[in-house]
Amino acid sequence: MELQSKITCPNCRHVETETMPIDACQWFYECKGCGDLLKPKKGDCCVYCSYGTVACPPIQDGASNCN
């Protein structure tokens, strides 16, 4: 399982490498570039699935969602 994901802010395009939580989805993320609060896109379970380079651990483990 991969625990590092690069989140790209859709507003300012800032990229930050973050370590994902193993046992939960992360529903909010504050961009370290512009300060915007990112939320998952409709149909995605978390910010990593919406804006990251790697899906969150529950999805990597085969869950259909992690809500």
BAVO-352658 format. One record per atom (N, C-alpha, C): residue number from 0; chain; atom name; x, y, z. Coordinates in nm, 4 decimals. Layout:
! residues N
<node><nr>NUM</nr><kette>A</kette><atom>CA</atom><east>X</east><north>Y</north><up>Z</up></node>
...
! end
This chain:
! residues 67
<node><nr>0</nr><kette>A</kette><atom>N</atom><east>0.0837</east><north>-0.1177</north><up>0.0000</up></node>
<node><nr>0</nr><kette>A</kette><atom>CA</atom><east>0.0000</east><north>0.0000</north><up>0.0000</up></node>
<node><nr>0</nr><kette>A</kette><atom>C</atom><east>0.0882</east><north>0.1241</north><up>0.0000</up></node>
<node><nr>1</nr><kette>A</kette><atom>N</atom><east>0.0483</east><north>0.2196</north><up>-0.0798</up></node>
<node><nr>1</nr><kette>A</kette><atom>CA</atom><east>0.1214</east><north>0.3453</north><up>-0.0894</up></node>
<node><nr>1</nr><kette>A</kette><atom>C</atom><east>0.0541</east><north>0.4483</north><up>0.0005</up></node>
<node><nr>2</nr><kette>A</kette><atom>N</atom><east>0.1315</east><north>0.5142</north><up>0.0867</up></node>
<node><nr>2</nr><kette>A</kette><atom>CA</atom><east>0.0750</east><north>0.6094</north><up>0.1815</up></node>
<node><nr>2</nr><kette>A</kette><atom>C</atom><east>0.1074</east><north>0.7550</north><up>0.1498</up></node>
<node><nr>3</nr><kette>A</kette><atom>N</atom><east>0.1931</east><north>0.7786</north><up>0.0518</up></node>
<node><nr>3</nr><kette>A</kette><atom>CA</atom><east>0.2285</east><north>0.9146</north><up>0.0111</up></node>
<node><nr>3</nr><kette>A</kette><atom>C</atom><east>0.1495</east><north>0.9512</north><up>-0.1140</up></node>
<node><nr>4</nr><kette>A</kette><atom>N</atom><east>0.0938</east><north>1.0705</north><up>-0.1157</up></node>
<node><nr>4</nr><kette>A</kette><atom>CA</atom><east>0.0202</east><north>1.1202</north><up>-0.2313</up></node>
<node><nr>4</nr><kette>A</kette><atom>C</atom><east>0.0530</east><north>1.2676</north><up>-0.2494</up></node>
<node><nr>5</nr><kette>A</kette><atom>N</atom><east>0.0633</east><north>1.3094</north><up>-0.3734</up></node>
<node><nr>5</nr><kette>A</kette><atom>CA</atom><east>0.0860</east><north>1.4512</north><up>-0.4037</up></node>
<node><nr>5</nr><kette>A</kette><atom>C</atom><east>-0.0493</east><north>1.5139</north><up>-0.4338</up></node>
<node><nr>6</nr><kette>A</kette><atom>N</atom><east>-0.0894</east><north>1.6080</north><up>-0.3499</up></node>
<node><nr>6</nr><kette>A</kette><atom>CA</atom><east>-0.2154</east><north>1.6797</north><up>-0.3692</up></node>
<node><nr>6</nr><kette>A</kette><atom>C</atom><east>-0.1866</east><north>1.8055</north><up>-0.4495</up></node>
<node><nr>7</nr><kette>A</kette><atom>N</atom><east>-0.2657</east><north>1.8259</north><up>-0.5553</up></node>
<node><nr>7</nr><kette>A</kette><atom>CA</atom><east>-0.2546</east><north>1.9465</north><up>-0.6372</up></node>
<node><nr>7</nr><kette>A</kette><atom>C</atom><east>-0.3796</east><north>2.0307</north><up>-0.6173</up></node>
<node><nr>8</nr><kette>A</kette><atom>N</atom><east>-0.3615</east><north>2.1529</north><up>-0.5729</up></node>
<node><nr>8</nr><kette>A</kette><atom>CA</atom><east>-0.4738</east><north>2.2437</north><up>-0.5515</up></node>
<node><nr>8</nr><kette>A</kette><atom>C</atom><east>-0.5326</east><north>2.2824</north><up>-0.6867</up></node>
<node><nr>9</nr><kette>A</kette><atom>N</atom><east>-0.6633</east><north>2.2673</north><up>-0.7041</up></node>
<node><nr>9</nr><kette>A</kette><atom>CA</atom><east>-0.7246</east><north>2.3036</north><up>-0.8321</up></node>
<node><nr>9</nr><kette>A</kette><atom>C</atom><east>-0.7310</east><north>2.4550</north><up>-0.8533</up></node>
<node><nr>10</nr><kette>A</kette><atom>N</atom><east>-0.7100</east><north>2.5312</north><up>-0.7480</up></node>
<node><nr>10</nr><kette>A</kette><atom>CA</atom><east>-0.7202</east><north>2.6769</north><up>-0.7582</up></node>
<node><nr>10</nr><kette>A</kette><atom>C</atom><east>-0.5868</east><north>2.7437</north><up>-0.7916</up></node>
<node><nr>11</nr><kette>A</kette><atom>N</atom><east>-0.4812</east><north>2.7083</north><up>-0.7175</up></node>
<node><nr>11</nr><kette>A</kette><atom>CA</atom><east>-0.3522</east><north>2.7747</north><up>-0.7386</up></node>
<node><nr>11</nr><kette>A</kette><atom>C</atom><east>-0.2465</east><north>2.6825</north><up>-0.7981</up></node>
<node><nr>12</nr><kette>A</kette><atom>N</atom><east>-0.2784</east><north>2.5520</north><up>-0.8106</up></node>
<node><nr>12</nr><kette>A</kette><atom>CA</atom><east>-0.1900</east><north>2.4504</north><up>-0.8682</up></node>
<node><nr>12</nr><kette>A</kette><atom>C</atom><east>-0.0707</east><north>2.4159</north><up>-0.7793</up></node>
<node><nr>13</nr><kette>A</kette><atom>N</atom><east>-0.0721</east><north>2.4597</north><up>-0.6540</up></node>
<node><nr>13</nr><kette>A</kette><atom>CA</atom><east>0.0334</east><north>2.4230</north><up>-0.5598</up></node>
<node><nr>13</nr><kette>A</kette><atom>C</atom><east>0.0297</east><north>2.2712</north><up>-0.5385</up></node>
<node><nr>14</nr><kette>A</kette><atom>N</atom><east>0.1476</east><north>2.2088</north><up>-0.5342</up></node>
<node><nr>14</nr><kette>A</kette><atom>CA</atom><east>0.1581</east><north>2.0647</north><up>-0.5136</up></node>
<node><nr>14</nr><kette>A</kette><atom>C</atom><east>0.2293</east><north>2.0393</north><up>-0.3818</up></node>
<node><nr>15</nr><kette>A</kette><atom>N</atom><east>0.1716</east><north>1.9509</north><up>-0.3010</up></node>
<node><nr>15</nr><kette>A</kette><atom>CA</atom><east>0.2303</east><north>1.9160</north><up>-0.1715</up></node>
<node><nr>15</nr><kette>A</kette><atom>C</atom><east>0.2216</east><north>1.7646</north><up>-0.1530</up></node>
<node><nr>16</nr><kette>A</kette><atom>N</atom><east>0.3313</east><north>1.7032</north><up>-0.1091</up></node>
<node><nr>16</nr><kette>A</kette><atom>CA</atom><east>0.3308</east><north>1.5603</north><up>-0.0789</up></node>
<node><nr>16</nr><kette>A</kette><atom>C</atom><east>0.2858</east><north>1.5413</north><up>0.0650</up></node>
<node><nr>17</nr><kette>A</kette><atom>N</atom><east>0.1858</east><north>1.4575</north><up>0.0834</up></node>
<node><nr>17</nr><kette>A</kette><atom>CA</atom><east>0.1286</east><north>1.4338</north><up>0.2158</up></node>
<node><nr>17</nr><kette>A</kette><atom>C</atom><east>0.1221</east><north>1.2838</north><up>0.2436</up></node>
<node><nr>18</nr><kette>A</kette><atom>N</atom><east>0.1245</east><north>1.2488</north><up>0.3711</up></node>
<node><nr>18</nr><kette>A</kette><atom>CA</atom><east>0.1044</east><north>1.1110</north><up>0.4147</up></node>
<node><nr>18</nr><kette>A</kette><atom>C</atom><east>-0.0433</east><north>1.0930</north><up>0.4482</up></node>
<node><nr>19</nr><kette>A</kette><atom>N</atom><east>-0.1059</east><north>0.9933</north><up>0.3862</up></node>
<node><nr>19</nr><kette>A</kette><atom>CA</atom><east>-0.2487</east><north>0.9703</north><up>0.4058</up></node>
<node><nr>19</nr><kette>A</kette><atom>C</atom><east>-0.2737</east><north>0.8904</north><up>0.5333</up></node>
<node><nr>20</nr><kette>A</kette><atom>N</atom><east>-0.3858</east><north>0.9164</north><up>0.6000</up></node>
<node><nr>20</nr><kette>A</kette><atom>CA</atom><east>-0.4226</east><north>0.8336</north><up>0.7142</up></node>
<node><nr>20</nr><kette>A</kette><atom>C</atom><east>-0.4591</east><north>0.6936</north><up>0.6660</up></node>
<node><nr>21</nr><kette>A</kette><atom>N</atom><east>-0.4254</east><north>0.5921</north><up>0.7442</up></node>
<node><nr>21</nr><kette>A</kette><atom>CA</atom><east>-0.4487</east><north>0.4533</north><up>0.7048</up></node>
<node><nr>21</nr><kette>A</kette><atom>C</atom><east>-0.5933</east><north>0.4118</north><up>0.7271</up></node>
<node><nr>22</nr><kette>A</kette><atom>N</atom><east>-0.6539</east><north>0.4610</north><up>0.8335</up></node>
<node><nr>22</nr><kette>A</kette><atom>CA</atom><east>-0.7832</east><north>0.4086</north><up>0.8771</up></node>
<node><nr>22</nr><kette>A</kette><atom>C</atom><east>-0.9016</east><north>0.5016</north><up>0.8566</up></node>
<node><nr>23</nr><kette>A</kette><atom>N</atom><east>-0.8842</east><north>0.6078</north><up>0.7804</up></node>
<node><nr>23</nr><kette>A</kette><atom>CA</atom><east>-0.9945</east><north>0.7024</north><up>0.7620</up></node>
<node><nr>23</nr><kette>A</kette><atom>C</atom><east>-0.9749</east><north>0.7827</north><up>0.6348</up></node>
<node><nr>24</nr><kette>A</kette><atom>N</atom><east>-1.0849</east><north>0.8373</north><up>0.5870</up></node>
<node><nr>24</nr><kette>A</kette><atom>CA</atom><east>-1.0784</east><north>0.9293</north><up>0.4736</up></node>
<node><nr>24</nr><kette>A</kette><atom>C</atom><east>-1.0532</east><north>1.0705</north><up>0.5254</up></node>
<node><nr>25</nr><kette>A</kette><atom>N</atom><east>-0.9903</east><north>1.1510</north><up>0.4430</up></node>
<node><nr>25</nr><kette>A</kette><atom>CA</atom><east>-0.9693</east><north>1.2907</north><up>0.4800</up></node>
<node><nr>25</nr><kette>A</kette><atom>C</atom><east>-1.0618</east><north>1.3744</north><up>0.3935</up></node>
<node><nr>26</nr><kette>A</kette><atom>N</atom><east>-1.1621</east><north>1.4329</north><up>0.4560</up></node>
<node><nr>26</nr><kette>A</kette><atom>CA</atom><east>-1.2649</east><north>1.5059</north><up>0.3821</up></node>
<node><nr>26</nr><kette>A</kette><atom>C</atom><east>-1.2291</east><north>1.6503</north><up>0.3548</up></node>
<node><nr>27</nr><kette>A</kette><atom>N</atom><east>-1.1324</east><north>1.7053</north><up>0.4280</up></node>
<node><nr>27</nr><kette>A</kette><atom>CA</atom><east>-1.0920</east><north>1.8436</north><up>0.4079</up></node>
<node><nr>27</nr><kette>A</kette><atom>C</atom><east>-0.9405</east><north>1.8528</north><up>0.4034</up></node>
<node><nr>28</nr><kette>A</kette><atom>N</atom><east>-0.8914</east><north>1.9490</north><up>0.3255</up></node>
<node><nr>28</nr><kette>A</kette><atom>CA</atom><east>-0.7469</east><north>1.9722</north><up>0.3182</up></node>
<node><nr>28</nr><kette>A</kette><atom>C</atom><east>-0.7261</east><north>2.1207</north><up>0.2917</up></node>
<node><nr>29</nr><kette>A</kette><atom>N</atom><east>-0.6444</east><north>2.1847</north><up>0.3746</up></node>
<node><nr>29</nr><kette>A</kette><atom>CA</atom><east>-0.6128</east><north>2.3255</north><up>0.3535</up></node>
<node><nr>29</nr><kette>A</kette><atom>C</atom><east>-0.4877</east><north>2.3369</north><up>0.2680</up></node>
<node><nr>30</nr><kette>A</kette><atom>N</atom><east>-0.5032</east><north>2.4006</north><up>0.1517</up></node>
<node><nr>30</nr><kette>A</kette><atom>CA</atom><east>-0.3905</east><north>2.4176</north><up>0.0597</up></node>
<node><nr>30</nr><kette>A</kette><atom>C</atom><east>-0.2822</east><north>2.5017</north><up>0.1262</up></node>
<node><nr>31</nr><kette>A</kette><atom>N</atom><east>-0.1583</east><north>2.4547</north><up>0.1174</up></node>
<node><nr>31</nr><kette>A</kette><atom>CA</atom><east>-0.0462</east><north>2.5273</north><up>0.1768</up></node>
<node><nr>31</nr><kette>A</kette><atom>C</atom><east>0.0041</east><north>2.6383</north><up>0.0860</up></node>
<node><nr>32</nr><kette>A</kette><atom>N</atom><east>-0.0542</east><north>2.6472</north><up>-0.0337</up></node>
<node><nr>32</nr><kette>A</kette><atom>CA</atom><east>-0.0179</east><north>2.7546</north><up>-0.1257</up></node>
<node><nr>32</nr><kette>A</kette><atom>C</atom><east>-0.1078</east><north>2.8763</north><up>-0.1109</up></node>
<node><nr>33</nr><kette>A</kette><atom>N</atom><east>-0.2397</east><north>2.8541</north><up>-0.1244</up></node>
<node><nr>33</nr><kette>A</kette><atom>CA</atom><east>-0.3343</east><north>2.9661</north><up>-0.1230</up></node>
<node><nr>33</nr><kette>A</kette><atom>C</atom><east>-0.4267</east><north>2.9676</north><up>-0.0016</up></node>
<node><nr>34</nr><kette>A</kette><atom>N</atom><east>-0.4273</east><north>2.8595</north><up>0.0772</up></node>
<node><nr>34</nr><kette>A</kette><atom>CA</atom><east>-0.5092</east><north>2.8549</north><up>0.1974</up></node>
<node><nr>34</nr><kette>A</kette><atom>C</atom><east>-0.6527</east><north>2.8097</north><up>0.1762</up></node>
<node><nr>35</nr><kette>A</kette><atom>N</atom><east>-0.6904</east><north>2.7807</north><up>0.0505</up></node>
<node><nr>35</nr><kette>A</kette><atom>CA</atom><east>-0.8267</east><north>2.7330</north><up>0.0250</up></node>
<node><nr>35</nr><kette>A</kette><atom>C</atom><east>-0.8504</east><north>2.5989</north><up>0.0926</up></node>
<node><nr>36</nr><kette>A</kette><atom>N</atom><east>-0.9735</east><north>2.5772</north><up>0.1360</up></node>
<node><nr>36</nr><kette>A</kette><atom>CA</atom><east>-1.0121</east><north>2.4515</north><up>0.1966</up></node>
<node><nr>36</nr><kette>A</kette><atom>C</atom><east>-1.0701</east><north>2.3620</north><up>0.0876</up></node>
<node><nr>37</nr><kette>A</kette><atom>N</atom><east>-0.9987</east><north>2.2538</north><up>0.0567</up></node>
<node><nr>37</nr><kette>A</kette><atom>CA</atom><east>-1.0428</east><north>2.1608</north><up>-0.0465</up></node>
<node><nr>37</nr><kette>A</kette><atom>C</atom><east>-1.1361</east><north>2.0577</north><up>0.0131</up></node>
<node><nr>38</nr><kette>A</kette><atom>N</atom><east>-1.2378</east><north>2.0233</north><up>-0.0625</up></node>
<node><nr>38</nr><kette>A</kette><atom>CA</atom><east>-1.3334</east><north>1.9190</north><up>-0.0265</up></node>
<node><nr>38</nr><kette>A</kette><atom>C</atom><east>-1.3391</east><north>1.8207</north><up>-0.1419</up></node>
<node><nr>39</nr><kette>A</kette><atom>N</atom><east>-1.3771</east><north>1.6955</north><up>-0.1176</up></node>
<node><nr>39</nr><kette>A</kette><atom>CA</atom><east>-1.3833</east><north>1.5977</north><up>-0.2265</up></node>
<node><nr>39</nr><kette>A</kette><atom>C</atom><east>-1.4811</east><north>1.6398</north><up>-0.3360</up></node>
<node><nr>40</nr><kette>A</kette><atom>N</atom><east>-1.4491</east><north>1.6017</north><up>-0.4592</up></node>
<node><nr>40</nr><kette>A</kette><atom>CA</atom><east>-1.5415</east><north>1.6224</north><up>-0.5699</up></node>
<node><nr>40</nr><kette>A</kette><atom>C</atom><east>-1.6596</east><north>1.5283</north><up>-0.5523</up></node>
<node><nr>41</nr><kette>A</kette><atom>N</atom><east>-1.7717</east><north>1.5627</north><up>-0.6110</up></node>
<node><nr>41</nr><kette>A</kette><atom>CA</atom><east>-1.8910</east><north>1.4789</north><up>-0.6024</up></node>
<node><nr>41</nr><kette>A</kette><atom>C</atom><east>-1.8587</east><north>1.3387</north><up>-0.6539</up></node>
<node><nr>42</nr><kette>A</kette><atom>N</atom><east>-1.8929</east><north>1.2390</north><up>-0.5743</up></node>
<node><nr>42</nr><kette>A</kette><atom>CA</atom><east>-1.8677</east><north>1.1006</north><up>-0.6108</up></node>
<node><nr>42</nr><kette>A</kette><atom>C</atom><east>-1.7374</east><north>1.0442</north><up>-0.5575</up></node>
<node><nr>43</nr><kette>A</kette><atom>N</atom><east>-1.6477</east><north>1.1306</north><up>-0.5089</up></node>
<node><nr>43</nr><kette>A</kette><atom>CA</atom><east>-1.5221</east><north>1.0854</north><up>-0.4488</up></node>
<node><nr>43</nr><kette>A</kette><atom>C</atom><east>-1.5376</east><north>1.0809</north><up>-0.2977</up></node>
<node><nr>44</nr><kette>A</kette><atom>N</atom><east>-1.4611</east><north>0.9913</north><up>-0.2343</up></node>
<node><nr>44</nr><kette>A</kette><atom>CA</atom><east>-1.4760</east><north>0.9746</north><up>-0.0897</up></node>
<node><nr>44</nr><kette>A</kette><atom>C</atom><east>-1.3876</east><north>1.0690</north><up>-0.0089</up></node>
<node><nr>45</nr><kette>A</kette><atom>N</atom><east>-1.2810</east><north>1.1218</north><up>-0.0698</up></node>
<node><nr>45</nr><kette>A</kette><atom>CA</atom><east>-1.1913</east><north>1.2066</north><up>0.0082</up></node>
<node><nr>45</nr><kette>A</kette><atom>C</atom><east>-1.1081</east><north>1.2962</north><up>-0.0833</up></node>
<node><nr>46</nr><kette>A</kette><atom>N</atom><east>-1.0321</east><north>1.3858</north><up>-0.0231</up></node>
<node><nr>46</nr><kette>A</kette><atom>CA</atom><east>-0.9514</east><north>1.4797</north><up>-0.1016</up></node>
<node><nr>46</nr><kette>A</kette><atom>C</atom><east>-0.8389</east><north>1.4089</north><up>-0.1771</up></node>
<node><nr>47</nr><kette>A</kette><atom>N</atom><east>-0.7889</east><north>1.2974</north><up>-0.1252</up></node>
<node><nr>47</nr><kette>A</kette><atom>CA</atom><east>-0.6825</east><north>1.2254</north><up>-0.1958</up></node>
<node><nr>47</nr><kette>A</kette><atom>C</atom><east>-0.7350</east><north>1.1625</north><up>-0.3239</up></node>
<node><nr>48</nr><kette>A</kette><atom>N</atom><east>-0.8580</east><north>1.1117</north><up>-0.3193</up></node>
<node><nr>48</nr><kette>A</kette><atom>CA</atom><east>-0.9181</east><north>1.0527</north><up>-0.4398</up></node>
<node><nr>48</nr><kette>A</kette><atom>C</atom><east>-0.9523</east><north>1.1607</north><up>-0.5419</up></node>
<node><nr>49</nr><kette>A</kette><atom>N</atom><east>-0.9787</east><north>1.2827</north><up>-0.4969</up></node>
<node><nr>49</nr><kette>A</kette><atom>CA</atom><east>-1.0123</east><north>1.3921</north><up>-0.5883</up></node>
<node><nr>49</nr><kette>A</kette><atom>C</atom><east>-0.8902</east><north>1.4650</north><up>-0.6428</up></node>
<node><nr>50</nr><kette>A</kette><atom>N</atom><east>-0.7912</east><north>1.4921</north><up>-0.5584</up></node>
<node><nr>50</nr><kette>A</kette><atom>CA</atom><east>-0.6810</east><north>1.5805</north><up>-0.5977</up></node>
<node><nr>50</nr><kette>A</kette><atom>C</atom><east>-0.5425</east><north>1.5190</north><up>-0.5852</up></node>
<node><nr>51</nr><kette>A</kette><atom>N</atom><east>-0.5346</east><north>1.3957</north><up>-0.5375</up></node>
<node><nr>51</nr><kette>A</kette><atom>CA</atom><east>-0.4056</east><north>1.3317</north><up>-0.5153</up></node>
<node><nr>51</nr><kette>A</kette><atom>C</atom><east>-0.3611</east><north>1.2442</north><up>-0.6308</up></node>
<node><nr>52</nr><kette>A</kette><atom>N</atom><east>-0.2350</east><north>1.2061</north><up>-0.6268</up></node>
<node><nr>52</nr><kette>A</kette><atom>CA</atom><east>-0.1789</east><north>1.1168</north><up>-0.7282</up></node>
<node><nr>52</nr><kette>A</kette><atom>C</atom><east>-0.2032</east><north>0.9713</north><up>-0.6936</up></node>
<node><nr>53</nr><kette>A</kette><atom>N</atom><east>-0.2419</east><north>0.9450</north><up>-0.5683</up></node>
<node><nr>53</nr><kette>A</kette><atom>CA</atom><east>-0.2669</east><north>0.8081</north><up>-0.5217</up></node>
<node><nr>53</nr><kette>A</kette><atom>C</atom><east>-0.3995</east><north>0.8080</north><up>-0.4462</up></node>
<node><nr>54</nr><kette>A</kette><atom>N</atom><east>-0.4834</east><north>0.7084</north><up>-0.4717</up></node>
<node><nr>54</nr><kette>A</kette><atom>CA</atom><east>-0.6101</east><north>0.6956</north><up>-0.3996</up></node>
<node><nr>54</nr><kette>A</kette><atom>C</atom><east>-0.5839</east><north>0.6636</north><up>-0.2528</up></node>
<node><nr>55</nr><kette>A</kette><atom>N</atom><east>-0.6802</east><north>0.6940</north><up>-0.1690</up></node>
<node><nr>55</nr><kette>A</kette><atom>CA</atom><east>-0.6670</east><north>0.6711</north><up>-0.0250</up></node>
<node><nr>55</nr><kette>A</kette><atom>C</atom><east>-0.6553</east><north>0.5214</north><up>0.0074</up></node>
<node><nr>56</nr><kette>A</kette><atom>N</atom><east>-0.5983</east><north>0.4869</north><up>0.1232</up></node>
<node><nr>56</nr><kette>A</kette><atom>CA</atom><east>-0.5796</east><north>0.3468</north><up>0.1600</up></node>
<node><nr>56</nr><kette>A</kette><atom>C</atom><east>-0.7050</east><north>0.2597</north><up>0.1542</up></node>
<node><nr>57</nr><kette>A</kette><atom>N</atom><east>-0.8235</east><north>0.3048</north><up>0.2020</up></node>
<node><nr>57</nr><kette>A</kette><atom>CA</atom><east>-0.9406</east><north>0.2169</north><up>0.1898</up></node>
<node><nr>57</nr><kette>A</kette><atom>C</atom><east>-0.9733</east><north>0.1812</north><up>0.0440</up></node>
<node><nr>58</nr><kette>A</kette><atom>N</atom><east>-0.9581</east><north>0.2757</north><up>-0.0469</up></node>
<node><nr>58</nr><kette>A</kette><atom>CA</atom><east>-0.9832</east><north>0.2484</north><up>-0.1890</up></node>
<node><nr>58</nr><kette>A</kette><atom>C</atom><east>-0.8742</east><north>0.1567</north><up>-0.2445</up></node>
<node><nr>59</nr><kette>A</kette><atom>N</atom><east>-0.7494</east><north>0.1783</north><up>-0.2031</up></node>
<node><nr>59</nr><kette>A</kette><atom>CA</atom><east>-0.6410</east><north>0.0900</north><up>-0.2457</up></node>
<node><nr>59</nr><kette>A</kette><atom>C</atom><east>-0.6677</east><north>-0.0546</north><up>-0.2007</up></node>
<node><nr>60</nr><kette>A</kette><atom>N</atom><east>-0.7343</east><north>-0.0682</north><up>-0.0853</up></node>
<node><nr>60</nr><kette>A</kette><atom>CA</atom><east>-0.7654</east><north>-0.2006</north><up>-0.0320</up></node>
<node><nr>60</nr><kette>A</kette><atom>C</atom><east>-0.8887</east><north>-0.2634</north><up>-0.0971</up></node>
<node><nr>61</nr><kette>A</kette><atom>N</atom><east>-0.9519</east><north>-0.1914</north><up>-0.1881</up></node>
<node><nr>61</nr><kette>A</kette><atom>CA</atom><east>-1.0639</east><north>-0.2481</north><up>-0.2618</up></node>
<node><nr>61</nr><kette>A</kette><atom>C</atom><east>-1.2021</east><north>-0.2051</north><up>-0.2170</up></node>
<node><nr>62</nr><kette>A</kette><atom>N</atom><east>-1.2115</east><north>-0.1114</north><up>-0.1227</up></node>
<node><nr>62</nr><kette>A</kette><atom>CA</atom><east>-1.3425</east><north>-0.0623</north><up>-0.0814</up></node>
<node><nr>62</nr><kette>A</kette><atom>C</atom><east>-1.4039</east><north>0.0196</north><up>-0.1948</up></node>
<node><nr>63</nr><kette>A</kette><atom>N</atom><east>-1.5356</east><north>0.0141</north><up>-0.2093</up></node>
<node><nr>63</nr><kette>A</kette><atom>CA</atom><east>-1.6002</east><north>0.0920</north><up>-0.3136</up></node>
<node><nr>63</nr><kette>A</kette><atom>C</atom><east>-1.6070</east><north>0.2397</north><up>-0.2757</up></node>
<node><nr>64</nr><kette>A</kette><atom>N</atom><east>-1.6093</east><north>0.2675</north><up>-0.1470</up></node>
<node><nr>64</nr><kette>A</kette><atom>CA</atom><east>-1.5968</east><north>0.4032</north><up>-0.0955</up></node>
<node><nr>64</nr><kette>A</kette><atom>C</atom><east>-1.5532</east><north>0.3911</north><up>0.0495</up></node>
<node><nr>65</nr><kette>A</kette><atom>N</atom><east>-1.5200</east><north>0.5010</north><up>0.1124</up></node>
<node><nr>65</nr><kette>A</kette><atom>CA</atom><east>-1.4726</east><north>0.4916</north><up>0.2507</up></node>
<node><nr>65</nr><kette>A</kette><atom>C</atom><east>-1.5523</east><north>0.5828</north><up>0.3418</up></node>
<node><nr>66</nr><kette>A</kette><atom>N</atom><east>-1.6747</east><north>0.6094</north><up>0.3059</up></node>
<node><nr>66</nr><kette>A</kette><atom>CA</atom><east>-1.7599</east><north>0.6929</north><up>0.3910</up></node>
<node><nr>66</nr><kette>A</kette><atom>C</atom><east>-1.8036</east><north>0.6184</north><up>0.5130</up></node>
! end
